[in-house]
């Protein structure tokens, strides 16, 4: 699906396990070095938040030579445990940093390959990855799109190009960025009852990607972010968006308050989602165009952003859960707006 008409985290916090004392160290063996450090039993710092379990940050007791068991170097060597001179770890070599235009995974690569607004530079694929591209190859050819010949590589070569754990499905595409749009472009492309999403300092690429996917599913025409407080368009974001990046433009603005004013001048009713909203979202009337404004996880909407909105509303969640992850909240809100169109 092509982009039509364009030229181109407040989550609830969950508690975790309480602090626990680290295991007592083994006493040094005969001949061990004196002065081994003693374990810390107080002052351990508990960390947690943003939906992750709390954990204890402390230090394992260590001997002076850096080993936790306190055994002298000669004794460890006698046990057959060799180590590099000076205790240094064997270097493994740095992993290549993926380029911003490097897309990976079936849905992002297929969507970009068949998008006339994308300039594709190189496609690296395993034999299995090429099979996933069969239909996309035919579509691009039928549309007369200039596309490079794929390069067949081993899976390990793709693993080295991408972040650890990236699910590339045998496909990596080097593509130029999409053309940049502004609020005026969005306003011109929107109909009388269309909607857009505005994100106030949502910085997690997984959340932004998931919101793009929901925006595409429920017919939103753009996702608008503040440039300084939004993630770059990387393969991680595109992978999470699952092809929606090619359908819904991600519009970056310098000043979010000014962007809201421009939307209002173009006939958009700006509704901010906040727990403090006096009415549930379903109780509001949506006249004409709508901009759904979402805040970051934890802090929510900033004061100035809330003041710029035409109305504030909340989602009717039930205790003890007071709020949702921002991407889930966006999906619910977009469904509610789309349901009334």
C-alpha positions, 0 to 999 in steps of 0.5 A: 500500500502506497502513501496516498496524497503525499509527495513523499512511552504513560505506562504503568510501573510494575514493582519487582523483587525486593533487595537481597544480600549477595552471597557470602564469598568463599574463604580464601584457600591456603596461601591466598593473598591477604587483604581480600575485599569484604562483601558489601552487605549494606547500601545496595541500590535498588533499581527499577521502573517503567514496567521492569522488575526491580533488581539489586545493584551491588558488587560481588566480593573480589580478591585483590587479583580481581577473581571472586573466589580469592584463589591465588594466580598460581593455584588457579593455573595449577587447576588448568584455568589459563588467562591472558597475561595481565588479566585482559580479555581476549578482544573480539573486535567491534561490531559494525554500526548499521547505517540509518537507511539499512532496513531489514525484515520481510515487511519493511523491505517489501514495503520499501521495495514496492514504494515508488518514493524509495530509492533502493541502493542495494538488497542483500538476501539469503536464498530463503530471503529471496523467496520472500521477495517474489511478489515484491519483485513482480510488483516493482517490475510491473510498476517500472521501478528501477531496482538493483539486482539482489546480492545473495549472501550467507545469513552470517553476513547479515548478522554482522551488519545488524544489531545483536538479535535483529530478526532480519529474515534473510533480507537487508535493504540499503535505501535512501530516506523518504522525502521530508514533509511539514505540517502544510503538506499534511494539511493539504493531503488530509480530508475533512474527517481525517486524523493524525497523531502527535507525539510529545517526547516519545523517544523509544523507537519500538513505541514510535514504530508500533504507533506508526503501525496502528496509525496505518491500520486505523487510517491516520494520515501522519505521525508528527514528532518533535525532532529533538525528542524523537528517535531516528528512523532506523531499522529497529523503528522500521521493523517495529512499524512492519511496513507502515513507515512507507504508508504513514509519513513520520513528520518531524517538527522543531516546535511542537506547540507551534505545530499544534497551532498550525494544525488548529489553523488547518481545521484540526481538533487537537485532543490530548490523552492524559490521566487528568483529562476530565472526560473519557475519550468516547464522551467527546465530540470530534468535529471534522479533522482530529489530531490525537496528542500522546505524551511520553511514558512516565511524564505524559504530556507537558504542560505547554502541550496540554494548554495548546490542546482543544480538549483533554481526555482519558481512557477509561481504564480500571483499577489497579491499572491507571494507564497503558503503554503509550503505543497501546493507548494510541491504538485504543484512541485511534480505534475510537476516533476511526470508529466514529468516522 
